[in-house]
Amino acid sequence: MQQNKLFIGNLPFSSDESDLQQAFEQFGEIDEIRVITDRETGRSRGFAFITFAESDSANSALTMDGKELNGRPLRVSFATERSGGKSGGKPRKPSPPKNSA
């Protein structure tokens, strides 16, 4: 399986798509950049995903692991699919205990 999607962690909360575009476009054509934000506040959650047009470009971009962006060292790795059935969102409130009479 060819891998062309990267996970970018330890992202400064002030960084946006244009910061990532500037930092990563040197490695090749970028198809998509998604900075993950909190649903309620709209604030960055400190990580993003970058999808490159070519897997070779993504592989080259791994050299950004540990490089600083806006004062923070990035964590760059291939993105992996999430396993499990969790939908994200808020946890459910526990049901009240049943009385056994």
C-alpha positions in Angstrom: 0.0 0.0 0.0 1.4 3.4 -1.0 1.4 5.9 1.9 1.0 9.6 1.0 -0.8 10.9 4.1 1.2 12.3 7.0 0.3 13.0 10.6 1.8 16.3 12.0 1.8 16.4 15.8 3.0 18.9 18.4 1.7 21.7 16.1 1.7 25.2 17.6 -1.9 26.2 18.3 -1.3 29.4 16.3 -0.3 27.5 13.1 -2.7 27.2 10.2 -2.9 25.6 6.8 -0.8 28.3 5.2 2.1 27.7 7.7 2.0 24.0 6.9 1.8 24.7 3.2 5.0 26.9 3.4 6.8 24.3 5.5 5.9 21.2 3.4 5.5 22.4 -0.2 9.2 22.0 -0.8 8.7 18.2 -0.8 6.1 18.0 -3.6 2.5 18.7 -4.6 0.1 18.8 -1.7 -3.5 17.6 -2.2 -4.9 18.5 1.2 -4.0 20.0 4.5 -6.3 19.6 7.5 -5.6 21.2 10.8 -7.8 19.5 13.3 -9.9 21.9 15.4 -12.0 21.5 18.5 -15.7 21.3 17.5 -16.9 23.7 20.3 -14.2 26.3 20.3 -12.8 26.1 16.8 -9.3 26.2 18.3 -6.6 24.0 16.9 -6.1 20.7 18.7 -2.4 20.7 17.9 -2.2 18.3 15.1 -2.9 18.1 11.4 -2.9 15.8 8.4 -1.2 16.5 5.1 -1.9 14.4 2.0 0.6 14.5 -0.8 -0.1 13.7 -4.5 2.9 11.3 -4.5 4.0 8.8 -1.8 7.7 9.7 -2.6 6.9 13.3 -1.6 5.4 12.2 1.7 8.4 9.9 2.4 10.7 12.9 1.8 8.7 15.1 4.1 9.3 12.7 7.0 12.6 14.6 7.4 10.6 17.4 9.0 10.2 15.2 12.1 11.8 17.2 15.0 12.2 20.4 12.9 10.7 23.5 14.5 7.7 25.4 13.3 6.8 28.6 15.1 8.9 27.5 18.1 7.8 23.9 18.5 9.5 20.7 17.3 7.1 18.9 14.9 6.3 15.2 15.1 5.9 13.9 11.6 4.9 10.3 10.8 2.7 8.4 8.4 -0.9 8.6 9.3 -2.6 5.4 10.4 -6.3 4.5 10.2 -8.1 4.7 13.5 -9.3 1.4 14.8 -12.4 0.9 16.9 -15.9 2.2 16.7 -15.5 5.4 18.6 -17.2 8.3 17.0 -15.3 11.1 18.9 -17.5 13.6 20.6 -18.6 13.7 24.2 -18.7 10.6 26.4 -22.1 9.4 27.4 -23.4 9.9 30.9 -23.6 6.7 32.8 -27.0 5.3 33.4 -28.3 5.5 37.0 -28.0 2.2 38.9 -31.1 0.1 38.8 -32.8 -0.7 42.1 -33.0 -4.4 42.8 -35.9 -4.9 45.2 
